[in-house]
Amino acid sequence: MSDRLTLEELAALMKTAGITVDPIELESRPDSSFDEFGLDSLGLLGVVGELENRRGRALPTDADRCRTPGEFLDLVNHSLMTGA
């Protein structure tokens, strides 16, 4: 597992919330809302929790309020790289 969250890992996390999406689709539509992929706020909260469990560290408290995959990746990767 790399230090950065990848599109592949995000797609796998979304699958744990019951949403199957191809990482290529996430890459081609980074500014589309999670809703457009079928992931609601409760599902995103589950994604955040699963990611925290996998990485063994808390994410920023506003991670579950990200609206798009691109926004989520930016926030999470900034947090992982800076330790914030």
Backbone as CSV, one residue per row, in Angstrom:
resi,resn,N_x,N_y,N_z,CA_x,CA_y,CA_z,C_x,C_y,C_z
1,MET,0.854,-1.174,0.000,0.000,0.000,0.000,0.899,1.236,0.000
2,SER,0.624,2.155,-0.897,1.443,3.367,-0.976,0.999,4.359,0.093
3,ASP,1.783,5.409,0.242,1.433,6.453,1.203,0.237,7.258,0.727
4,ARG,0.028,7.282,-0.570,-1.083,8.055,-1.139,-2.264,7.142,-1.438
5,LEU,-3.456,7.691,-1.298,-4.664,6.974,-1.684,-4.772,7.023,-3.200
6,THR,-4.926,5.865,-3.811,-5.023,5.790,-5.262,-6.492,5.667,-5.678
7,LEU,-6.732,5.888,-6.958,-8.077,5.707,-7.494,-8.527,4.256,-7.351
8,GLU,-7.604,3.331,-7.509,-7.929,1.917,-7.366,-8.364,1.616,-5.940
9,GLU,-7.650,2.176,-4.967,-8.013,1.947,-3.568,-9.344,2.619,-3.241
10,LEU,-9.570,3.808,-3.772,-10.844,4.482,-3.549,-11.989,3.653,-4.136
11,ALA,-11.805,3.114,-5.321,-12.836,2.268,-5.939,-13.099,1.034,-5.070
12,ALA,-12.036,0.435,-4.518,-12.198,-0.730,-3.641,-12.929,-0.347,-2.362
13,LEU,-12.636,0.825,-1.827,-13.334,1.308,-0.634,-14.805,1.560,-0.928
14,MET,-15.084,2.108,-2.091,-16.475,2.346,-2.474,-17.221,1.018,-2.612
15,LYS,-16.516,-0.019,-3.048,-17.139,-1.335,-3.192,-17.552,-1.881,-1.823
16,THR,-16.775,-1.574,-0.772,-17.162,-2.016,0.573,-18.461,-1.347,1.013
17,ALA,-18.780,-0.208,0.391,-20.033,0.497,0.678,-21.136,0.071,-0.294
18,GLY,-20.858,-0.921,-1.132,-21.863,-1.445,-2.046,-21.912,-0.773,-3.408
19,ILE,-20.910,0.048,-3.720,-20.881,0.763,-4.997,-19.719,0.241,-5.835
20,THR,-20.024,-0.315,-6.992,-18.981,-0.796,-7.888,-18.745,0.259,-8.955
21,VAL,-17.516,0.748,-8.993,-17.142,1.758,-9.974,-15.734,1.446,-10.465
22,ASP,-15.515,1.623,-11.735,-14.207,1.393,-12.337,-13.299,2.574,-12.006
23,PRO,-12.072,2.314,-11.552,-11.145,3.415,-11.263,-10.943,4.351,-12.456
24,ILE,-11.037,3.809,-13.671,-10.887,4.649,-14.866,-12.018,5.665,-14.939
25,GLU,-13.216,5.244,-14.526,-14.343,6.177,-14.509,-14.121,7.273,-13.459
26,LEU,-13.576,6.897,-12.307,-13.251,7.907,-11.293,-12.220,8.894,-11.830
27,GLU,-11.236,8.367,-12.554,-10.192,9.224,-13.105,-10.743,10.168,-14.169
28,SER,-11.648,9.670,-14.985,-12.169,10.501,-16.076,-13.225,11.494,-15.606
29,ARG,-13.764,11.281,-14.404,-14.805,12.169,-13.878,-14.493,12.592,-12.444
30,PRO,-13.312,13.142,-12.160,-12.931,13.452,-10.777,-13.791,14.540,-10.133
31,ASP,-14.459,15.349,-10.945,-15.282,16.425,-10.397,-16.767,16.081,-10.365
32,SER,-17.107,14.839,-10.740,-18.492,14.383,-10.614,-18.752,14.089,-9.142
33,SER,-19.969,14.336,-8.707,-20.278,14.121,-7.292,-20.326,12.634,-6.969
34,PHE,-20.058,12.326,-5.701,-20.199,10.941,-5.260,-21.619,10.449,-5.519
35,ASP,-22.606,11.340,-5.388,-24.000,10.968,-5.665,-24.161,10.420,-7.080
36,GLU,-23.437,11.013,-8.033,-23.536,10.558,-9.420,-23.007,9.132,-9.594
37,PHE,-22.139,8.712,-8.689,-21.620,7.342,-8.717,-22.481,6.412,-7.867
38,GLY,-23.485,6.980,-7.165,-24.378,6.184,-6.325,-23.973,6.106,-4.870
39,LEU,-22.976,6.880,-4.473,-22.489,6.856,-3.093,-23.083,8.045,-2.336
40,ASP,-23.905,7.754,-1.333,-24.499,8.831,-0.547,-23.610,9.172,0.648
41,SER,-24.053,10.106,1.471,-23.231,10.581,2.586,-22.957,9.479,3.602
42,LEU,-23.916,8.609,3.823,-23.701,7.498,4.746,-22.663,6.526,4.187
43,GLY,-22.728,6.276,2.890,-21.736,5.429,2.250,-20.343,6.026,2.335
44,LEU,-20.253,7.348,2.153,-18.950,8.009,2.241,-18.406,7.936,3.662
45,LEU,-19.291,8.038,4.641,-18.866,7.890,6.029,-18.281,6.496,6.247
46,GLY,-18.889,5.480,5.634,-18.346,4.128,5.715,-16.997,4.010,5.042
47,VAL,-16.831,4.685,3.903,-15.547,4.702,3.200,-14.474,5.315,4.089
48,VAL,-14.800,6.427,4.718,-13.847,7.100,5.612,-13.462,6.174,6.764
49,GLY,-14.450,5.543,7.380,-14.170,4.635,8.493,-13.296,3.469,8.077
50,GLU,-13.594,2.871,6.934,-12.794,1.748,6.440,-11.363,2.190,6.129
51,LEU,-11.221,3.364,5.532,-9.888,3.877,5.221,-9.102,4.143,6.501
52,GLU,-9.761,4.695,7.502,-9.081,4.929,8.786,-8.626,3.601,9.396
53,ASN,-9.461,2.578,9.304,-9.075,1.262,9.824,-7.886,0.688,9.062
54,ARG,-7.914,0.800,7.748,-6.824,0.252,6.928,-5.518,0.990,7.159
55,ARG,-5.599,2.295,7.308,-4.384,3.108,7.448,-3.950,3.272,8.902
56,GLY,-4.828,2.948,9.838,-4.475,3.039,11.246,-4.322,4.459,11.749
57,ARG,-5.040,5.382,11.138,-4.974,6.776,11.576,-6.251,7.499,11.190
58,ALA,-6.557,8.517,11.958,-7.758,9.307,11.703,-7.537,10.234,10.514
59,LEU,-8.605,10.461,9.783,-8.593,11.423,8.681,-9.167,12.738,9.185
60,PRO,-8.989,13.809,8.431,-9.588,15.082,8.830,-11.092,14.916,9.040
61,THR,-11.627,15.638,10.002,-13.034,15.487,10.355,-13.971,15.841,9.213
62,ASP,-13.498,16.615,8.256,-14.371,16.995,7.141,-14.247,16.065,5.930
63,ALA,-13.530,14.954,6.057,-13.357,14.030,4.936,-14.690,13.462,4.467
64,ASP,-15.614,13.247,5.395,-16.905,12.677,5.007,-17.843,13.705,4.391
65,ARG,-17.378,14.948,4.268,-18.189,15.985,3.626,-17.688,16.341,2.226
66,CYS,-16.681,15.624,1.752,-16.199,15.851,0.391,-17.314,15.498,-0.585
67,ARG,-17.402,16.258,-1.641,-18.482,16.062,-2.610,-18.062,15.242,-3.826
68,THR,-16.759,15.219,-4.133,-16.293,14.545,-5.343,-15.096,13.644,-5.035
69,PRO,-14.857,12.648,-5.879,-13.667,11.820,-5.699,-12.371,12.645,-5.731
70,GLY,-12.297,13.625,-6.631,-11.100,14.458,-6.708,-10.859,15.227,-5.427
71,GLU,-11.910,15.806,-4.882,-11.812,16.553,-3.621,-11.391,15.620,-2.486
72,PHE,-11.965,14.424,-2.457,-11.643,13.449,-1.422,-10.180,13.023,-1.511
73,LEU,-9.719,12.693,-2.718,-8.322,12.296,-2.888,-7.369,13.406,-2.477
74,ASP,-7.671,14.639,-2.871,-6.809,15.768,-2.505,-6.719,15.912,-0.987
75,LEU,-7.864,15.886,-0.314,-7.887,16.067,1.136,-7.179,14.929,1.852
76,VAL,-7.514,13.699,1.476,-6.921,12.536,2.136,-5.422,12.471,1.887
77,ASN,-5.002,12.671,0.647,-3.569,12.577,0.349,-2.785,13.694,1.003
78,HIS,-3.352,14.873,1.086,-2.673,15.962,1.801,-2.513,15.579,3.274
79,SER,-3.555,15.022,3.852,-3.510,14.592,5.251,-2.479,13.491,5.463
80,LEU,-2.464,12.521,4.573,-1.514,11.407,4.707,-0.077,11.874,4.546
81,MET,0.160,12.829,3.667,1.525,13.292,3.407,2.033,14.240,4.493
82,THR,1.130,15.029,5.070,1.569,16.006,6.082,1.384,15.517,7.495
83,GLY,0.624,14.441,7.631,0.345,13.942,8.972,-0.695,14.768,9.710
84,ALA,-1.368,15.673,8.971,-2.365,16.542,9.602,-3.699,15.847,9.737
